[in-house]
Amino acid sequence: MAFTRPTGKHRRPRRTPLTGTHIAGMATLAASGVVATVASPAFAAPDDSPRFEDTGLNQAIVVDDHLADEIGVQAANQERAAEVAAAKQQAEAQARKEAAEAKRKAEAAAKKERAAKERAAREAERKRLNTYVAPIAGSYVSTQYHASSGLWSSGSHTGVDFHAASGTTVHAVGSGTVVEAGWGGAYGNNVVIKMNDGTYTQYGHMSSLSVTVGQTVTPGQQIGLSGSTGNSTGPHLHFEARTTAEYGSDIDPVAYLRGHGVAI
């Protein structure tokens, strides 16, 4: 049997509870073997105008409502799942952002620390290069500056002598460039260094040399070994401080060293 949908605006029929009449009719139909889900003229209301709710469409409508409820539940579950997924993505994105920021801060801190260490190292090196040391470690002055004797052509000592056994390491007292390295007549094997501050230092009577002309030296660097070459009466180191590289421009070497922080 075909059903023609009435025209006009329709609303879904409400679920109608079964009345006593409905139950009695359904029992009669069941006893006679008639399927309850099929509409039958014998099951019509007394006024021969059956209501839509009382027809065999009730079961289909109830089933449709059940499916609609299931679809609604599924949609709600999907919506909640989407919300959970979105929250998870947002949390992961926030975690990545925080991790990136933490990494950036750590790298910036490490860079700052490296820069500070580099500055400290440069400052330490600058101080080291500007530091002066004694030419013979742990020694003392055995002959004073301007001491008088016929041993010297000028009649007085133009430097100081540091006590040193033969073969003792001789150090450059500061940073500079070697301008003379070799035989120096009465000075024997000698080295002359132009210091970075523009003054000159001389080291004489050495048994051997460790530097050459043009070489740069730093404070405490070995430049040779002490000895007794040239005009010498025994092993020692003759040390001079000068304003130029030439003989005769000598200045007090003890005052010079003390002026650069060396305890003599």
C-alpha positions as CSV (number, residue, x, y, z in Angstrom):
1,M,0.0,0.0,0.0
2,A,1.4,3.4,-1.0
3,F,1.2,6.4,1.2
4,T,0.8,9.9,-0.1
5,R,2.5,12.6,2.1
6,P,0.0,15.4,2.8
7,T,1.1,18.8,1.6
8,G,1.9,21.6,3.9
9,K,4.2,22.0,6.9
10,H,4.8,18.8,8.8
11,R,6.1,18.0,12.2
12,R,7.4,14.6,13.3
13,P,4.6,12.8,15.2
14,R,5.3,12.4,18.8
15,R,5.7,9.0,20.3
16,T,2.2,8.1,21.5
17,P,1.9,5.6,24.4
18,L,-0.3,2.6,23.7
19,T,-3.8,2.9,25.0
20,G,-6.1,0.1,26.2
21,T,-7.8,0.0,22.8
22,H,-4.4,-0.3,21.0
23,I,-3.4,-3.2,23.3
24,A,-6.7,-5.0,22.8
25,G,-6.5,-4.6,19.1
26,M,-2.9,-5.7,18.9
27,A,-3.8,-8.8,21.0
28,T,-6.6,-9.7,18.6
29,L,-4.3,-9.2,15.6
30,A,-1.7,-11.4,17.2
31,A,-4.2,-14.1,17.9
32,S,-5.4,-14.1,14.3
33,G,-1.8,-14.2,13.0
34,V,-1.9,-10.7,11.5
35,V,1.5,-8.8,11.5
36,A,1.1,-5.8,13.8
37,T,3.3,-3.6,11.7
38,V,1.0,-3.7,8.6
39,A,-1.8,-1.2,8.5
40,S,-5.2,-2.9,8.2
41,P,-8.7,-1.4,7.7
42,A,-10.0,-3.7,10.5
43,F,-7.7,-1.8,12.9
44,A,-9.2,1.6,12.2
45,A,-10.8,3.8,14.8
46,P,-14.7,3.8,15.0
47,D,-15.0,7.1,13.2
48,D,-13.2,5.5,10.1
49,S,-10.6,8.4,10.2
50,P,-7.5,6.9,11.8
51,R,-5.1,9.4,13.4
52,F,-1.5,9.4,12.0
53,E,-0.2,8.3,15.4
54,D,-2.4,5.2,15.4
55,T,-1.3,3.9,12.1
56,G,1.3,1.2,11.4
57,L,3.9,4.0,10.9
58,N,4.4,4.3,14.6
59,Q,7.1,1.6,14.7
60,A,9.0,3.2,11.8
61,I,8.9,6.6,13.5
62,V,10.1,5.1,16.8
63,V,13.0,3.4,15.0
64,D,13.8,6.7,13.2
65,D,13.9,8.5,16.6
66,H,16.3,5.8,17.9
67,L,18.6,6.2,15.0
68,A,18.5,10.0,15.3
69,D,19.5,9.6,19.0
70,E,22.4,7.4,18.1
71,I,23.5,9.8,15.4
72,G,23.3,12.6,17.9
73,V,25.4,10.7,20.4
74,Q,27.9,9.9,17.7
75,A,28.1,13.5,16.7
76,A,28.5,14.6,20.3
77,N,31.3,12.0,20.7
78,Q,33.0,13.2,17.5
79,E,32.7,16.8,18.7
80,R,34.3,15.9,22.0
81,A,37.0,13.9,20.3
82,A,37.7,16.9,18.0
83,E,37.9,19.2,21.0
84,V,40.3,16.8,22.8
85,A,42.5,16.6,19.6
86,A,42.5,20.3,19.2
87,A,43.4,20.8,22.9
88,K,46.2,18.2,22.5
89,Q,47.5,20.0,19.4
90,Q,47.4,23.3,21.2
91,A,49.3,21.8,24.2
92,E,51.9,20.3,21.9
93,A,52.3,23.6,20.0
94,Q,52.7,25.4,23.3
95,A,55.2,22.9,24.5
96,R,57.2,23.3,21.3
97,K,57.0,27.0,21.7
98,E,58.2,26.8,25.2
99,A,61.0,24.4,24.3
100,A,62.1,26.7,21.5
101,E,62.2,29.7,23.8
102,A,64.1,27.7,26.4
103,K,66.6,26.7,23.8
104,R,66.9,30.2,22.5
105,K,67.6,31.5,26.1
106,A,70.1,28.7,26.7
107,E,71.9,29.5,23.5
108,A,71.9,33.2,24.3
109,A,73.2,32.5,27.8
110,A,75.9,30.2,26.4
111,K,76.9,32.8,23.9
112,K,77.1,35.4,26.6
113,E,79.2,33.1,28.7
114,R,81.6,32.4,25.8
115,A,81.9,36.1,25.1
116,A,82.7,36.8,28.8
117,K,85.3,34.0,28.8
118,E,86.8,35.3,25.6
119,R,87.0,38.8,27.0
120,A,88.5,37.5,30.2
121,A,91.1,35.5,28.2
122,R,92.0,38.5,26.1
123,E,92.3,40.7,29.2
124,A,94.4,38.0,30.9
125,E,96.6,37.8,27.8
126,R,96.9,41.6,27.6
127,K,98.0,41.7,31.2
128,R,100.4,38.9,30.7
129,L,102.0,40.6,27.7
130,N,102.3,43.8,29.7
131,T,103.8,42.0,32.6
132,Y,107.5,42.1,33.4
133,V,109.6,39.4,35.0
134,A,113.2,39.1,36.3
135,P,115.7,37.9,33.6
136,I,117.0,35.2,36.0
137,A,114.3,33.5,38.2
138,G,115.1,33.5,41.9
139,S,118.4,35.4,41.5
140,Y,119.9,38.5,42.9
141,V,122.0,41.4,41.8
142,S,125.7,40.6,42.3
143,T,127.1,43.8,40.8
144,Q,125.3,47.1,41.1
145,Y,124.6,49.7,38.4
146,H,127.3,52.3,37.9
147,A,129.8,50.4,40.1
148,S,133.4,51.6,39.4
149,S,136.1,49.4,38.1
150,G,138.8,49.3,35.5
151,L,137.1,46.2,34.0
152,W,134.8,48.4,32.0
153,S,135.9,50.8,29.3
154,S,133.6,53.5,30.5
155,G,135.0,53.2,34.0
156,S,131.6,52.3,35.5
157,H,129.1,49.5,35.1
158,T,126.4,50.3,32.5
159,G,124.1,47.6,33.8
160,V,123.7,45.1,36.6
161,D,125.0,41.5,37.0
162,F,122.6,38.8,38.1
163,H,124.1,35.8,39.8
164,A,123.7,32.7,37.6
165,A,125.6,29.5,37.2
166,S,126.6,28.6,33.6
167,G,123.6,27.2,31.7
168,T,120.9,28.9,33.7
169,T,117.8,29.9,31.6
170,V,117.7,33.6,30.7
171,H,114.2,35.1,30.2
172,A,113.0,38.0,28.2
173,V,111.8,40.5,30.9
174,G,108.8,41.6,28.8
175,S,107.2,41.6,25.4
176,G,109.1,42.9,22.4
177,T,111.1,42.1,19.2
178,V,114.6,40.9,19.0
179,V,116.8,43.5,17.2
180,E,120.2,41.9,17.9
181,A,121.2,38.3,18.6
182,G,124.9,37.2,18.3
183,W,128.4,38.2,19.2
184,G,128.6,41.6,20.9
185,G,132.3,42.1,21.5
186,A,132.9,42.7,25.2
187,Y,129.3,41.5,25.9
188,G,130.1,38.1,24.3
189,N,127.0,36.4,23.1
190,N,124.2,38.9,23.6
191,V,120.6,39.7,22.8
192,V,119.0,43.1,22.5
193,I,115.2,43.4,22.6
194,K,113.1,46.4,21.6
195,M,110.3,46.3,24.2
196,N,106.7,47.1,23.4
197,D,106.9,50.3,25.4
198,G,109.8,51.6,23.2
199,T,112.6,50.9,25.6
200,Y,115.4,48.4,25.0
201,T,116.9,45.6,27.2
202,Q,120.2,43.8,26.7
203,Y,121.4,40.4,28.0
204,G,125.1,39.6,27.8
205,H,127.8,37.0,28.4
206,M,125.5,34.1,27.5
207,S,126.8,30.7,26.6
208,S,124.1,30.1,23.9
209,L,121.2,31.9,22.3
210,S,117.6,30.7,21.7
211,V,116.2,33.6,19.5
212,T,117.0,35.3,16.2
213,V,116.7,38.9,15.0
214,G,113.1,39.8,14.1
215,Q,111.5,37.3,16.5
216,T,108.9,38.4,18.9
217,V,109.1,37.4,22.5
218,T,106.8,37.4,25.5
219,P,107.5,37.8,29.2
220,G,109.4,34.9,30.7
221,Q,110.3,33.4,27.3
222,Q,113.7,31.7,27.2
223,I,116.1,33.7,25.0
224,G,119.3,31.8,25.9
225,L,121.5,30.3,28.6
226,S,123.8,32.2,30.9
227,G,127.6,31.9,30.6
228,S,130.9,33.8,30.7
229,T,131.6,34.8,27.1
230,G,133.2,38.2,26.2
231,N,134.7,40.4,28.8
232,S,133.7,38.4,31.9
233,T,135.4,37.1,35.0
234,G,132.9,34.2,35.6
235,P,129.4,32.9,34.8
236,H,126.7,35.5,35.3
237,L,124.2,37.5,33.3
238,H,124.8,41.1,32.4
239,F,121.5,43.0,32.1
240,E,121.0,46.5,30.8
241,A,118.0,48.8,30.2
242,R,118.4,51.5,27.5
243,T,116.4,54.2,25.8
244,T,117.9,53.2,22.4
245,A,119.6,50.1,21.0
246,E,123.0,51.9,21.2
247,Y,125.6,51.7,23.9
248,G,125.7,54.7,26.2
249,S,121.9,55.2,26.4
250,D,121.7,53.0,29.5
251,I,119.3,53.7,32.4
252,D,119.1,52.2,35.9
253,P,118.0,48.6,35.2
254,V,116.8,47.9,38.8
255,A,114.6,51.0,38.8
256,Y,113.4,50.0,35.3
257,L,112.4,46.6,36.4
258,R,110.8,47.8,39.7
259,G,108.9,50.4,37.6
260,H,107.3,47.5,35.7
261,G,106.3,45.7,38.9
262,V,109.3,43.3,39.2
263,A,110.4,42.8,42.8
264,I,114.2,43.1,42.9
